[in-house]
């Protein structure tokens, strides 16, 4: 069974005649050409990047044979098959929504060559019956959609996806190409996909994750009432704008979707409700109403969205925090697919973090999901640029976007529009300042709560500080220019991201992971008069740089540069590459990669 050589039409002709498109989007032509030359291909393209065309067009390109499409969602299969049939391309699907006869009919049509594409669920694709049938089909391509589901480091891990490597093992013709497609994949997920599917030297087509038409904003809220006011304000802003379109409001739980939907309707804003607790019939009815514009706002869990393509979504608002950066980017990316200006808003409330942690703990893969959620919490702490953070997370370096809340200077913290009487002062935190908070807590582990720590750092003369003689601390007044509420807020964020831990519920005390708590009697006061040395500050800055690189590469910190090496650098303060090279343990590779930044940091202390 050879890969077919005869082609009916050129790719451009198929694009125009069948799909009614005049040109390819970025990355599509490269991926399609790779598939047509029998090469394994991995496509990493943001939501709305046109991934489905990459396997649909080659399916039409050959005179005979079938393309297998592995897809995780029944609704997605149904929608794509209906679309393909409407443009004259024969396609069928086989999944659990059909009776046995319908499933056998679809597989039989693939065997007899009556269809160009067969959509099938991963469970069906790896069943013993289907594996016994695949060599009776003339298969041109096996496409694995939503390929990130293969990896336990992905945002939607599905164990059945791990079994898809069996397909290649069973194929008599090992030259049949595989195409793996996903909207979100870190380096670790990418490697998992390649290894699990046994991809052979695949062409990797990666489209930029930067979306220039999307404005990312983060709002911090302490109460549900504040959240509701932000929700109404953001929705009304879209409804009153000249650029009309749809709105999606995502919630983490079914209960919250129902509460938010009810709240909107009670406030005169017509909204639909969509979550997995509703029957298929009700969900289909709601989606159709949304599709036809009967209501422009949909309140939903993450059950809504995968494979859904509405080009005119003007606002995606996350009322509660999502479980991972991958989930957030994929869901937020449903905004502005038509290229027009759109907004992606996330409302942060401390209790929502606990809600998400509770949900994660119920999952079998909860440890991996906890790791993913920790990266999402770093998004809350971001001080530079929202889109830069997101792109960096997926391994892409970009300049600051210039139009997110951070780039525009609001930092997402100004709540004056929500409550004129309450305003959290804005502060752009540096790595050095965050390091000082950390060092202060390390100095007093498990001894004080956030208000005392804040008082020390701001040089407070309150009774709590003076009675403990903490005005003599080396940290006293070091961060005196930072507003109190901004510092308290920052400590809360560090607690939520597990960078600061607490002991005790009634009177919570702070400590840093990995540092033992000091058992100090209440009446014992601490008097410390030593100063923070320049060498310590330099070492802290070097560690901050090393830690950023480790996060970016998803490596352990010691794999970037060991603490002992950083200590030698801080002590010797090299002024040139030659001097840096002479330091024990630095190594040639690290010199090439990091010498410029290390010397820049050191120069500030010379």
C-alpha positions, -999 to 999 in steps of 0.1 A, spaced: 0 0 0 19 31 -12 14 67 -5 -6 80 -35 12 101 -60 -17 113 -81 -32 146 -71 -65 160 -85 -59 197 -79 -32 219 -66 -34 231 -30 -43 267 -41 -71 254 -63 -85 233 -35 -82 262 -11 -102 284 -35 -127 259 -50 -137 241 -18 -128 263 11 -135 296 -7 -103 311 6 -79 333 -14 -47 326 6 -31 306 33 -25 319 68 9 320 84 23 284 87 -5 266 69 12 262 35 45 250 51 26 224 72 4 212 42 35 209 19 52 188 46 22 164 49 19 161 11 56 151 10 49 122 35 67 139 64 56 138 100 45 173 111 38 190 144 18 222 142 17 246 172 -7 274 163 -28 296 186 -65 293 188 -81 305 156 -49 299 136 -65 276 111 -52 242 122 -81 221 108 -73 232 72 -39 216 76 -54 181 75 -86 188 56 -69 202 25 -45 173 20 -74 149 25 -90 164 -7 -57 165 -25 -54 128 -33 -75 109 -58 -83 81 -33 -77 71 3 -88 84 36 -75 108 63 -80 97 99 -87 125 123 -83 117 160 -105 142 179 -114 144 216 -148 161 214 -180 146 199 -195 181 193 -163 191 174 -165 160 152 -201 167 144 -196 203 135 -166 196 113 -182 168 95 -214 189 88 -192 217 75 -172 194 52 -203 178 38 -218 213 32 -188 222 9 -189 189 -10 -162 169 9 -173 134 20 -167 129 57 -181 108 86 -174 102 123 -174 73 147 -179 79 184 -199 69 215 -229 92 205 -238 67 177 -252 32 179 -229 3 169 -244 1 134 -237 37 127 -201 34 139 -195 3 117 -210 21 87 -185 50 91 -156 26 94 -168 5 64 -170 37 44 -134 44 52 -124 9 42 -142 11 8 -129 46 1 -163 63 0 -151 91 23 -122 115 24 -121 120 62 -130 98 91 -132 115 125 -128 91 154 -123 94 192 -90 82 207 -108 54 226 -123 41 193 -90 46 174 -71 23 199 -98 -3 203 -89 -38 192 -115 -39 165 -104 -6 149 -67 -16 151 -76 -48 132 -92 -27 104 -67 0 98 -46 -20 73 -77 -26 52 -80 11 47 -59 32 22 -48 58 47 -31 90 34 -27 107 68 -33 103 105 -41 137 121 -41 140 159 -61 171 169 -57 187 203 -24 168 206 -15 184 239 -40 159 255 -12 134 251 10 150 278 4 150 315 21 184 314 -6 196 291 -36 215 303 -61 188 293 -43 154 298 -63 124 286 -48 90 293 -64 74 262 -43 98 241 -11 82 254 -23 50 236 -22 65 202 13 54 196 -2 19 190 -16 32 156 19 35 141 30 2 155 0 -16 139 4 1 105 20 -21 78 29 10 58 52 29 82 56 58 57 20 71 63 26 105 78 13 117 111 2 153 118 -1 165 155 -19 197 160 -23 219 191 -29 255 201 -8 253 232 25 234 238 55 242 260 88 225 253 80 197 277 46 190 261 61 192 226 87 165 235 59 143 250 38 146 218 68 136 196 78 107 217 43 93 224 32 94 187 66 81 176 70 110 152 100 106 129 121 138 126 90 159 123 88 193 108 77 216 136 56 246 124 51 271 152 31 302 147 37 333 169 16 334 200 14 371 200 -21 386 192 -17 423 184 -55 429 184 -61 415 220 -59 437 251 -52 416 282 -63 430 315 -63 417 351 -84 432 379 -80 424 416 -110 422 437 -116 415 474 -153 409 474 -179 393 452 -197 427 449 -166 443 434 -163 414 409 -199 419 398 -193 456 393 -162 449 371 -182 423 352 -210 447 344 -187 475 335 -166 454 311 -197 439 294 -215 473 291 -184 488 276 -185 462 248 -223 464 243 -221 502 241 -192 503 216 -194 507 179 -176 474 173 -204 449 180 -199 412 187 -202 383 211 -191 379 247 -180 348 266 -178 347 304 -159 317 318 -164 304 353 -145 275 371 -176 258 384 -211 250 372 -226 266 403 -208 299 396 -219 299 359 -255 297 371 -251 324 396 -234 348 371 -259 341 344 -288 348 368 -270 380 380 -266 393 344 -302 385 335 -315 402 367 -295 433 356 -312 434 322 -284 417 303 -296 387 284 -272 358 287 -272 321 279 -258 293 302 -236 264 291 -219 237 312 -215 199 311 -243 194 337 -268 203 310 -281 176 286 -267 174 251 -300 187 237 -300 218 260 -264 226 253 -270 223 215 -300 246 218 -280 272 238 -250 270 214 -274 275 184 -290 305 200 -256 320 207 -245 312 171 -276 329 156 -272 359 178 -304 355 199 -282 363 229 -247 377 225 -235 367 259 -227 332 270 -217 322 306 -199 289 305 -174 265 320 -145 252 300 -169 227 285 -176 254 259 -150 263 234 -128 236 220 -134 237 182 -159 266 185 -151 293 159 -169 326 163 -148 353 146 -165 383 163 -161 375 200 -152 410 214 -147 400 250 -136 369 268 -139 375 306 -127 350 331 -148 355 362 -127 330 381 -91 320 376 -85 291 351 -64 261 360 -34 267 338 -17 292 315 -25 269 286 -62 269 294 -63 306 299 -45 314 266 -67 289 247 -99 303 261 -89 340 260 -77 334 224 -113 329 213 -115 367 213 -109 387 181 -104 359 156 -115 384 129 -85 405 137 -105 433 152 -98 449 186 -110 427 214 -104 423 252 -93 394 274 -102 402 310 -94 381 341 -109 390 375 -88 378 404 -102 371 439 -82 353 465 -109 327 473 -110 317 436 -75 303 440 -87 281 468 -117 270 446 -93 260 418 -70 242 442 -100 222 454 -110 212 419 -74 202 410 -71 180 441 -99 158 429 -81 150 396 -60 118 392 -31 139 378 -34 165 405 3 169 411 10 178 374 -20 201 374 -8 218 406 25 226 388 6 241 359 -16 261 382 15 275 399 25 290 365 -10 306 362 -4 322 396 28 337 383 7 355 357 -11 373 386 23 384 399 36 396 365 48 432 366 61 437 331 37 428 302 8 403 300 14 392 264 52 390 269 46 367 299 22 344 278 46 343 248 76 336 270 57 308 287 54 291 253 90 297 245 87 328 223 105 360 230 86 393 222 89 429 231 63 444 254 29 446 237 23 482 246 -15 478 252 -21 455 281 -30 469 316 6 467 327 20 484 296 -6 511 300 4 516 336 -28 505 354 -13 472 367 -48 459 370 -50 470 406 -68 504 403 -103 497 416 -114 533 416 -138 526 387 -154 499 408 -155 516 442 -146 553 443 -139 552 480 -114 524 478 -82 525 458 -52 502 461 -21 522 452 -1 510 423 35 499 426 57 483 399 77 457 419 114 450 410 131 417 415 153 433 442 122 445 462 106 411 460 139 396 471 140 419 502 105 407 513 117 371 510 149 378 530 129 395 557 106 365 561 136 342 561 150 362 589 119 358 610 104 325 598 71 315 613 73 344 637 52 373 623 22 379 601 20 400 570 12 433 588 43 431 611 65 421 581 51 451 562 56 473 592 93 463 595 100 469 558 81 503 558 97 515 590 65 517 609 65 531 645 34 511 655 32 495 689 36 460 673 70 471 659 84 491 688 74 466 716 95 440 698 123 464 692 120 456 655 131 492 646 166 478 652 162 452 625 185 454 594 153 454 573 137 483 591 125 510 566 143 493 537 111 496 516 97 527 533 86 543 500 62 515 490 25 520 500 13 497 527 -17 484 508 4 477 478 29 457 499 1 438 518 -15 430 484 18 417 470 24 394 500 -11 380 494 -2 372 458 30 355 469 10 335 494 -14 324 467 14 313 445 30 293 474 61 314 473 53 324 509 37 298 532 16 304 563 12 285 596 -18 289 618 -53 300 609 -63 324 636 -30 343 636 -12 332 604 26 336 605 47 337 573 77 315 563 95 307 531 94 271 517 126 252 527 135 273 557 129 260 592 107 280 615 124 296 645 107 286 678 107 319 695 90 327 728 66 356 726 86 376 752 119 371 734 127 402 712 151 402 683 177 429 679 197 428 647 219 457 638 239 443 609 235 458 575 226 440 542 260 438 525 265 446 488 277 411 483 244 397 496 225 421 473 246 410 443 241 373 452 203 379 454 202 396 420 223 368 405 199 342 419 169 361 406 184 361 371 192 324 374 157 316 387 141 335 357 162 315 333 152 282 350 115 291 348 118 300 311 136 267 303 115 247 327 147 234 343 158 229 379 177 259 392 209 240 397 208 230 360 212 267 350 239 277 375 246 262 409 243 284 441 280 277 449 290 292 416 268 323 421 284 328 455 319 328 440 308 353 414 293 376 440 325 373 461 350 378 432 330 404 412 345 396 378 347 426 354 355 407 322 347 374 304 383 362 312 378 369 349 344 352 348 358 322 330 384 317 358 357 311 384 354 275 393 323 257 380 311 283 355 319 263 324 322 273 287 285 268 279 274 291 306 299 317 296 285 317 261 249 318 273 250 341 303 282 360 305 268 393 292 239 394 317 260 382 346 287 409 340 259 435 336 245 426 370 280 425 386 288 459 372 262 476 393 281 466 425 316 475 414 
